[in-house]
Amino acid sequence: MLSFAFVVGATAPFLLGLIKPVIGLAEGISLLSIGLLVAAVFVFVAVKVFLKKDRIQGDSI
C-alpha cells in the first residue's frame, strides 16, 4: 500500500509537467487531485481487504 502511494506521489509532478502546456496549470492540478483521490480510494480498499488477514493478533504473541 505504501509503495503504491509513493508511486502515485512520485509520478504526479511528471504528469503535471506533461499536462501543463496543454491545458494550463490550474486545470492540471485539478486533474491531478482527481487522480490522487482515486489512488486514496484504492489504498482504502486495500486496507479494508488485506489488513485483517495480515495483522498479528494481540494474544498470539
Steps between C-alpha positions, in 0.01 A plus 500: 500500500774738592694433182187568294462836675866582432467410131194720459667785688820471298326504162278798584762770421593323177138481390447865594795592279337318209152641561594865571587608144184344362227614741672735746626481855172544690316238298798264522506521878124439505541188287781374720282545808243270342773244430629521857147458631465181294834378637378569855189290433721213376712517815186508717363192325834322544495577874146368538566183297851396605566646845290246691692211344846652556479639851632322809249428774594635843459170687698293248837648595 
